[in-house]
Each structure stands twice: as C-alpha cells, then as structure tokens.
Amino acid sequence: MTTTSTEGHHEHRNISGGAARAAVFGVSDGLTTNVALILGVAGAHVGAGVVRLAGLAGLIGGAFSMAAGEWVSMRAQSELLERELAIERRELTRAPEKERRELAAIYRGRGVDPQTADTMAGAVMSDIDLALEVHAREEMGIDPTSLGSPVKAALSSFTTFAVGALVPLVPWFFLHGTAAVVLSLLLAAVTATLVGAALAQFTGRSRLWSALRQVGIAAAAAIVTYGVGALVGVGGGA
C-alpha cells in the first residue's frame, strides 16, 4: 500500500492579495479620518447640519484626495516601468548576445551549471517578448504583464475610503447631539472591529488583538479631536 506523507508540509498565507488588502486599508483610513473629523466638529457643540456638512466634506474631499494620490503614484510608477522596459527591449534588439550572456550569468549565479545556463538563456532569447519578460523579472524584479491600472487603483481608493468615511456620518442624518455622537462612536467601533479582524487574515495575528488595536486607533483619534473641538468651541444651536 502506498501512503503519502505530509510530514514537514506547511502552507503559506496568500500575501499577494493586494486588492483585498488595499480595500481593507481604504475603509480603515476613511473610518478613522472621518470619525475624528465628525467628532471634532461635534465637540464644538454646533448644529447637526454643520456636523453633516463637515462629514460630507471630509468624505468627498478625502476620497478624491486618496484617489488622486493613488492615480498619480500608480501612473508615475507605470511610466517609469514602461520606460525601463522600452530601454530593455531596445537592448535586446541591439545587443542580443550581450543580453544572452547576462541572462546566462544570472542563471549560473543561482546554481545552474554553465552548460544548462547557456542552453536556457539561448532558448529564452529566441523569442523577443519572452526575453523581455524574463529579463524584466530577473534584472528589474517586475512583471511587465502586471503593471497595474492607475484608473482602477484610483476608483478602488475612492470607493473604499468613502465607505469607511460614511459609517460614522450616518447617524447625523437622523439624530443630533449626544445620541448622534454615541451612535457614531458605536458604529465606528463595530466597523473598526471588523476591519481589525480582516487585517488579521493577512498578518496571521490574533483577531482579538488586531480588532482591539484598530478600535483603539479610531477611538484615540475621535477622543482627541472631540476634546479639541470642545476646548476651541464655536457655539451654535442644535
């Protein structure tokens, strides 16, 4: 009877789920930023309409800022990588033998015997597109087929930040004063708990610890800004 031993086998967590992580961090940023803003304004004892306006301004302004920053960052990175790939493609066309030797040297440096390294390099260099992809991976550490989309990144940042920022703002559309403050804090705490638990999926840390840490960060931001708002104050009716 043949048995398959799993002794010594272990699984790694998937750390390449960039989109999921970005979504979680986007919600976290929106939540923390806007709960601090909303509670800061509420602490000044202004009317619910003023708090709503501040919360909406924070949501829209923050979401557009996040989206613009993500677009500019991704676009600049894509343009830089595209330039480097164009240079590499030109070198592959102008000096293919030199590039073949470079690739063979990389393989030898990784422990491949010289003859096999030369054979592998020659096979790769027979296809210009394959050669470009392999050289990009080996020399620059990038995947030319996955440079990312600045537009998608910007839309994702806008959406996730807005979702997080909306949570503490919702009560102010229906309530005012202490009731709105308390419910805003409760909703923020629940959402921060969920965000912390989601982050634990990527870090492998305790869900309880991650949740408490996330709640603590949001609470600290809200308490500090509420205190500042109460100290500064502007007066006004409910």
C-alpha positions in Angstrom: 0.0 0.0 0.0 1.3 3.4 -0.9 0.9 6.2 1.5 1.6 9.9 1.0 3.4 11.5 3.8 2.6 15.1 4.7 5.2 15.3 7.3 7.1 18.6 7.1 4.5 20.1 4.7 3.3 23.6 5.5 1.2 26.1 3.8 2.0 29.8 3.3 -0.6 32.5 3.6 -1.5 34.3 0.4 0.3 37.6 0.7 -0.3 38.7 -2.9 -4.0 39.7 -2.4 -3.2 43.3 -3.0 -6.7 44.3 -3.9 -8.2 42.9 -0.8 -5.6 44.5 1.5 -6.0 47.8 -0.3 -9.8 47.7 0.3 -9.4 47.0 4.0 -6.9 49.8 4.4 -9.0 52.2 2.4 -12.0 51.5 4.7 -9.8 51.9 7.7 -8.4 55.3 6.5 -11.9 56.6 5.7 -13.3 55.5 9.0 -10.5 56.9 11.2 -10.2 60.1 9.3 -13.9 60.9 9.2 -14.8 59.8 12.8 -12.1 62.1 14.0 -13.4 65.0 11.9 -17.1 64.4 12.8 -16.4 64.1 16.5 -14.1 67.1 16.4 -16.8 69.3 14.9 -19.4 67.8 17.2 -17.3 68.5 20.2 -17.6 72.2 19.5 -21.4 71.8 20.1 -22.5 73.1 16.8 -25.7 72.1 15.0 -26.2 68.7 13.4 -26.3 70.3 10.0 -22.8 71.7 10.5 -21.6 68.2 11.5 -23.2 66.7 8.4 -21.6 69.3 6.2 -18.2 68.7 7.8 -18.6 64.9 7.5 -19.7 65.1 3.8 -16.8 67.4 3.0 -14.4 65.1 4.8 -15.8 62.1 2.9 -15.8 63.7 -0.5 -12.5 65.6 -0.1 -10.7 62.6 1.5 -12.0 60.2 -1.1 -10.9 62.5 -4.0 -7.6 63.1 -2.3 -7.0 59.3 -1.9 -8.0 58.6 -5.5 -5.8 61.4 -6.9 -2.8 60.3 -4.8 -3.2 56.7 -5.9 -3.6 57.7 -9.5 -0.6 59.9 -9.6 1.5 57.3 -7.7 0.4 54.4 -9.9 0.8 56.5 -13.1 4.3 57.6 -12.3 5.3 54.1 -11.4 3.8 52.7 -14.6 5.5 55.4 -16.7 8.8 54.6 -15.1 8.5 50.9 -15.6 7.3 51.4 -19.2 10.4 53.5 -19.8 12.7 50.8 -18.3 11.0 48.1 -20.4 11.4 50.2 -23.6 15.2 50.5 -22.8 15.4 46.8 -22.2 13.6 45.9 -25.4 16.0 48.2 -27.3 19.0 46.5 -25.8 17.6 43.0 -26.6 17.3 44.1 -30.2 20.7 45.9 -30.5 22.8 43.5 -28.5 21.1 40.1 -28.1 24.4 38.2 -27.5 25.3 40.5 -24.6 21.8 40.1 -23.1 22.1 36.4 -23.6 25.3 36.3 -21.6 23.8 38.4 -18.9 20.9 36.1 -18.5 23.2 33.0 -18.5 25.3 34.6 -15.8 22.1 35.2 -13.7 21.2 31.5 -14.0 24.8 30.5 -13.1 24.6 32.7 -10.1 21.6 30.8 -9.0 23.4 27.5 -9.1 22.6 26.3 -12.6 25.6 24.6 -14.3 27.2 26.6 -17.1 26.1 24.5 -20.0 22.5 24.3 -18.8 22.5 28.0 -18.1 23.7 28.8 -21.6 21.0 26.5 -23.1 18.3 28.1 -21.0 19.4 31.6 -21.9 19.5 30.7 -25.6 16.0 29.3 -25.5 14.7 32.4 -23.8 16.4 34.8 -26.3 14.8 33.0 -29.3 11.5 34.9 -28.5 11.9 38.7 -28.1 8.7 39.0 -26.0 9.6 36.1 -23.7 13.1 37.5 -23.4 11.8 40.9 -22.4 9.5 39.3 -19.8 12.3 37.2 -18.3 14.9 40.0 -18.3 12.4 42.3 -16.6 11.7 39.7 -13.9 15.3 38.7 -13.4 17.0 42.1 -13.7 14.4 44.5 -12.5 12.1 42.3 -10.4 8.9 43.3 -12.2 6.2 41.5 -14.2 5.7 43.5 -17.5 2.2 41.9 -17.8 1.1 43.2 -14.5 2.0 46.9 -14.2 -1.4 47.7 -12.6 -4.1 50.2 -13.7 -3.9 53.7 -12.2 -7.6 54.2 -13.0 -8.7 51.1 -11.2 -6.5 51.8 -8.3 -7.9 55.4 -8.0 -11.5 54.1 -8.2 -10.8 51.5 -5.6 -9.3 54.0 -3.2 -12.1 56.4 -3.7 -14.8 53.8 -3.1 -13.2 52.1 -0.1 -12.3 55.4 1.6 -15.9 56.7 1.0 -17.4 53.6 2.5 -15.3 53.9 5.7 -16.0 57.6 6.0 -19.7 57.2 5.6 -20.1 54.9 8.6 -19.7 57.5 11.4 -21.7 60.0 9.4 -24.9 58.0 9.0 -26.4 58.8 12.5 -26.2 62.6 11.8 -28.7 62.3 9.0 -31.3 61.1 11.6 -30.2 62.3 15.0 -28.3 65.1 16.7 -26.5 65.9 19.9 -25.4 63.2 22.4 -27.5 60.5 20.7 -25.8 61.1 17.3 -22.3 61.2 19.0 -22.9 57.9 20.8 -24.3 56.1 17.8 -21.5 57.4 15.6 -18.9 56.1 18.1 -20.7 52.7 18.3 -20.8 52.3 14.5 -17.2 53.3 14.2 -16.2 50.8 16.9 -18.1 47.9 15.2 -16.6 48.8 11.8 -13.1 49.1 13.3 -13.5 45.7 14.9 -14.4 44.2 11.6 -11.5 45.9 9.9 -9.1 44.7 12.6 -10.4 41.1 12.2 -10.0 41.4 8.4 -6.4 42.6 8.8 -5.7 39.6 11.0 -6.4 37.4 7.9 -3.4 38.9 6.2 -1.0 39.2 9.2 -1.8 35.9 10.9 -2.0 37.7 14.2 -4.8 37.3 16.8 -8.1 38.6 15.6 -8.9 39.9 19.0 -5.6 41.8 19.2 -6.0 43.3 15.7 -9.6 44.3 16.4 -8.7 45.9 19.7 -5.8 47.8 18.1 -7.9 49.1 15.3 -10.7 50.2 17.7 -8.0 51.9 19.9 -6.6 53.8 17.0 -10.1 55.1 15.9 -11.1 55.8 19.5 -8.0 57.8 20.2 -8.4 59.9 17.1 -12.1 60.6 17.9 -11.4 61.4 21.6 -8.5 63.8 20.8 -10.4 65.7 18.2 -13.6 65.8 20.3 -11.6 67.3 23.1 -10.0 69.9 20.8 -13.4 70.8 19.4 -14.8 71.1 22.9 -11.9 73.3 24.0 -12.0 75.6 21.0 -15.8 75.7 20.6 -17.7 78.0 18.3 -21.1 77.9 19.9 -24.3 77.5 17.9 -27.7 75.8 18.2 -28.7 72.1 17.7 
